[in-house]
């Protein structure tokens, strides 16, 4: 976590002072969900090409605002924009990588993957209705686990967040009460708990608060040695978060069914599907004001698709399938162009 925080701080500082300093450098901002893999890709890409990626991990809401304001080459969001919003803003959208959102807890004596939750119980915790760890509903799901009579400290995102969007989307799927009272958005009115900024902030808060529960992208849980829970999925099976269970949830996704490939992967069927699987998307102007910077960004994304899969898997992200990548690169060729109408990236 300290290393990532240092990288993030350095990256934001460089992005602030180096705008336009090198035409080859790429600027982006947005989702914290994919920050670990973007940082890893950026390091490898710079070693191979000399081109830097200056990425501000500020949350999906901030990334959407910055790309719409044209202050960065690309935005990143875990909440896909709808077709009418993309059209109105002149934006292209495509998924970059997939991963999983996991509940994380800080309970003395409870090991990673030992605690089991289901969607309705998780919703009641974040609604503030289940207030103690030895509540009968939690105990019923965990007959072999020693649960303390300790108050539950809920930790949630305070910023506009695609991680929140996907987490809330899942809870709305499994809890009519959540859907009616809280709903689905990148920023919601939380009924309980304290807020923290970014996946980094939630991970840090949970790590330092006994009796707490939060939700983060799985890479943050692993990197910070947080205690993640298992979940009961749509098919009633107990599953643990892993690249395999994230891939199972994404296996039947019809990416072409939504504008900008905006498919939500939460609560998918399948015995081995992780219920809070999510993709993360890139947003870039169809006719960028700086076509050379956009061209460099597309080169980076093409490189990440072609060479970044193993690095993604090492952090338990799921690379986009080859057939989807082919569709995305054809989409680039037809949608992202310079002022003369020439594509900035030729389809392979």
N, C-alpha and C positions, 0 to 999 in steps of 0.2 A: 504493500500500500504506500509506503514512504517513497519507493522508487517511482511509482505511477504518479504520486502527487508532485514529485520533483519534475518528472517529464511533463506533466500537465502545466505546471507553473512556467517552466521554461518554454514550452510550446506556445502558451498564450502570450508570453513576453515577446517571443520572436515574431508571432503573428501581428502583434501591435506595432512593432517598429520596422518590420521588413516588408510591409505591404508595398508591392511594386518594386522592391529593391532588386529582385531578380525575376525576370519574366518567366523563368522556368519553374519557380516555386509555386506550390499549389496551396490555396487557402480554403479552409472549410470550417464549419461550426455546427454543433448540434448535439445529438444523442450521446449520453454517457454509456448506454447499453453496449455499443460496439467499441468504445474507446480502447480497451485492452488490445483488441486485434488490430485496430487502425494504427495504434502506436507501434505494434510489432511489425506490421507491414511497412509502415513509414521508415522504420530503421533499416529494414532489409532493402527497400527500394532506393533509399539514398545511397547505400553502399554500392548498389548495382549501377545506378544511373547518375548519381550526383544531384538528383532533384529532391528538394525537401517538401514534405507535407506539413503545413502548419495548421493543426486541427485544434479548435477550442471545444473542449468537452463541457458544454454549458446547458445541456438539456434540449430535448426535441423542440420545445416551444421557442427557445432562443434561436435554434438553427433555422426554423421556418421563418422567423422574423428577419434574420440576417440575409437569407437568400432572397426573400421577397424585396428587401431593401437594397439588394445588389452590393452588399458590402463584403461578400465572400464569393469564391468561385462556385462552391457547392454547399448545400445544407444537408443535414442528416437528421432523420426522424424515424422513430419506432412506431409512430402513428401515421399511416399513409394518408395523404390528402385525397379527397374525393375528386372525381373527374371534373366537376364544374369548377372546383377551386384551382386545379391544375390548369385548366383552360383559361380561366380568368387571369391567372398570374403568369401565364406563358411558360409554365414549368414542365419539364420531363421528370419522370419518377421511375426508379427501378430498385429492386431489392439487392443488397450487397452480400448479406450473410444471415444465417439464422442461429438462434440460441434459445435458451430457456430462462424464464424467470422463476426464482425459487423463494419460498418462505425461509427465513433464517431466524434462529432463536438463540438466546443466551440463557441457558438453564444449566446450573451446576449438576454434573453427573449424567447429563444427557449427551450422547455421542451423535455425530453426524449421521443422518439417515435413520436414527432410532425412533424418533417421534413420527407418528403418522397423523395426517389431517385430511379431511375431505373438504370440498368446496363450500358447502353450507356452513360448516363449523368455522372455516377460515373467514367467511363473510361476517358471521356473528362476532368474531373477535375484532375485526376491523370496524364493525358497526358500534363497538363498545358494549355489546350485550353480554358477551362472555368475558368476565372480568378477572377470573383467577385461573391459574394453571391446573388446579385440581377440580375444575368444573366437570360435572358428570358427563357432558358430551365429549370432552377431550379424553376423560378416563375411559369411556366406552370404546374409543378408537385405539387405546393404548393400554390394554389390560396388563402387560408385563413391564410397564415403565413406571418408575417411582416419580410421581409428579408433586412438586411442592405446593403448599397452600400460599402461594405468592401472587401478588397482583401482576397482571399482564401490562407491560409498558409497550404500547403500540408505537412504532416508528414508521413514518410514511414520507413520501417526497413532498418538498415544499415548493418545488419549481415545476414549470410546465414540462411534462415528462411523458415520452412514449412508453416507458416502462410502466408508468401509472395507467396509461390508456389500456395497455394489454392486460394488466392485472385487474383493472376495473371491468374490462370487457368480460374476462373470465368469470369474475364474481357475479356480474349481471346475468350471465348464462346459467349459473347454478343457483342463484338466490333471487327470487322475485322481490324480496324486501330490499335487497341492495339495488336492484334495477329501479325500483320506485323511489327510494329515498336518496340515493347517491348518483346512480347513473354511470355513464361512460364518457370520459373526456381526458385530455392530457393534464388537466388540473380540476380537481373535484373539491367539494366542501366535505372535508373529513369529519365524521361524527366523533372521532376519538383520536388521541395520540398526539405526538409531537412531530414536527416536520424537520427534514434535513435535505440539503441540496445535493442532487446527483446520486447515482449509485454509490459513489465514494462516500458521501455524507451518511447515507443510510447504513452502509457497511460499518463505518466508524462508530456511529451511534449504537448500533446493536452490539458491536464488539465491546463497548465500554459501559453498557447498561445491563445490569443483572435483571433477569425476568422479562427481557424485551423480545419483541418479534418485529420483523420488517420483511421487505421483499427486495431482492436485488437480482441482477443478471448473474448467472451461475459462475462465470469467471471471477467475479468479485468475491463470491462466497468461498471459492477454492483458494484464491490468492490470499485472502485474509483469514483462512482457517476457521470460517464460521460454521456453525452447526446448522446444516440445512435439514429440512423435513422431507419425508416421502409424502406422496399424495395418492389418494384414491381417484382414479381417472373415470372418464365417462362410462367405460365398460365395467366399472366396479372393481378394477384390479389395483393393487398397491404397486406403485412404480417409484423408482428413484430417478433423480435427474441425471442424465448422461447424454452424450452425443447420440447414442443409439435410440434413446427414447424421444429425443428432439426430432431425429430423422424420421422416426415412425409416425410422429404427428404430422410431419410435412409431406409424407410419402404420396398422399393422394391430392395434394393441393393443385388446383387448376389456376395457375398463375395468370393465364390470359383472360380469366373471367371478370377481372376488375380493371378499370383504367389505371395505368401506371403500375400494373402488377400488384395492386393493393389488397392482397389476400390476408385475412386474419387467421392465425393458426391455433387460436385458443380453443380448448374443449373439443378437440378432434376425436373421432371414434378410433378404436383399435386397442387391443389388450395391452400393448406395450407403449402406447402414446403418452408422453408427458403432457398434462393438461394446460400448462402455461408456456407453451412454445410460442416463439415470436420471431418475425423477421425484422430487419432494419433496412430503411430505404435511403437512397441518395436523391436529392432534389437539385436540378441544374436547369438554367434557363435554356429554352429551345433556341433562342437567338441571343447568345451571351454578348454582353457589352465588351468583354475581353475574350475574343475567340481563341487566342493562343493559350491563355490560361485554361480555358475550358478544354482545349485539345489535350493539354498536358494532364488535366484531371482524368479525362477518359482513357489516356494511355496508362495512368496509374491503376484505374479500376480494371482495365483489361488485363494488366499484369497481375493484379490481385486474384482475379478469377482464374488465370492460367497457372500461377505459381504459388498462390497463397493458401491453397487448400490445406496442406499439411500443417502450416502454422496455425490456421484456424482450428483444426482438430486438436492440436496440442493444448488449446485453451478451452476445449469443449464447445466450440461453435461448430455449426454445420455449414459447409460450403454449399453454394447454389449448384444444383445439378447441371451437367453439361448441356442438356437440351434447353434448359431455361436460359443459361448464359448465351447460347446461340440466338435465342429469341431476343434477349436484351440487346445484343450487339446489332442485330437487324433493326431494332427499335431506335438505337442511337443513330444509325445511318439515315433513317427516314425522318427523324424528329429534331435532331440537334444539328443546326447549320449556322454558317456565317451569314453576313448580310447579303451576300450574293446568291445564297441558297445552296452553297456547296456543303456537303456533310463534313463534320469535323472528325468523324471516325468512320472508316470504311468497314462494312460488315465482312467478317472472315468467311 
